[in-house]
Amino acid sequence: MGAAVFSFRASPTAPRESWTATRIRMEQAAKFLRADPPEKICDVAEKVGYVSVKHFSYVFKQQFQMTPGEYQEACRASPSRAGAPRDVP
């Protein structure tokens, strides 16, 4: 018998779905980072499903143009702004 050949075709919506899931996770992370009292970044990463804090920080920075720590500091510096530094559109 011949070897079976498998072909995988990604769904055209797969990248969009993945991006949407990531965006939702990052929005939730931003809410946790704005919490009072502040939560540890490693705890926030775990709550939104990241095993690696380093990867979480990388993805967060891609979304918000600042690290989770910088975001948290900016939120503390301007507590009167409910949305804090820059929420995801």
C-alpha positions in Angstrom: 0.0 0.0 0.0 1.1 3.5 -0.7 1.7 6.1 1.9 -1.2 8.3 2.7 -0.8 11.9 2.0 -2.5 14.4 4.3 -3.2 17.9 3.3 -4.0 20.6 5.9 -5.7 23.7 4.8 -6.2 26.4 7.4 -9.5 28.1 7.5 -9.4 31.5 6.0 -10.8 32.9 9.2 -8.2 31.1 11.4 -5.8 34.0 11.7 -8.7 36.4 12.5 -10.1 34.1 15.1 -6.7 33.7 16.7 -6.2 37.5 16.8 -9.6 38.0 18.3 -8.9 35.5 21.1 -5.6 37.2 21.8 -7.3 40.7 21.8 -9.9 39.5 24.3 -7.2 38.0 26.5 -5.2 41.2 26.4 -8.3 43.3 27.2 -8.9 41.1 30.2 -5.3 41.4 31.3 -5.5 45.2 31.1 -8.5 45.1 33.4 -6.6 43.0 35.9 -3.6 45.3 35.7 -5.8 48.3 36.5 -7.2 46.6 39.6 -6.8 48.2 43.0 -4.8 46.8 44.8 -2.5 46.0 41.8 -2.1 42.4 40.9 1.3 40.8 40.2 2.1 40.6 36.5 2.8 36.8 36.8 -0.6 36.3 38.3 -2.3 38.3 35.6 -0.4 36.3 32.9 -1.6 33.0 34.5 -5.2 34.3 34.8 -5.5 35.0 31.1 -3.9 31.7 30.1 -0.2 32.3 29.6 2.4 30.0 31.1 5.3 32.2 30.2 5.4 35.7 31.7 7.9 36.6 29.1 5.6 35.7 26.2 2.7 37.4 27.9 4.7 40.6 28.2 5.7 40.4 24.5 2.1 39.9 23.4 0.9 42.6 25.7 3.4 45.1 24.4 2.4 44.3 20.8 -1.2 45.2 21.7 -0.6 48.2 23.9 2.8 49.6 22.9 4.0 49.3 26.5 4.9 46.5 28.9 2.4 45.3 31.5 4.5 47.0 34.2 4.5 50.3 32.3 0.8 50.0 31.7 0.2 49.3 35.4 2.4 52.4 36.4 0.5 54.6 33.9 -2.8 53.5 35.4 -1.6 54.3 38.9 -0.3 57.7 37.8 -3.6 58.7 36.3 -6.4 57.0 38.3 -9.0 59.6 37.2 -8.9 58.2 33.7 -11.2 55.2 33.8 -9.9 53.6 30.6 -6.3 54.3 31.6 -3.4 54.7 29.2 -4.6 53.2 25.9 -7.3 50.7 25.8 -7.7 48.4 22.8 -10.0 50.0 20.2 
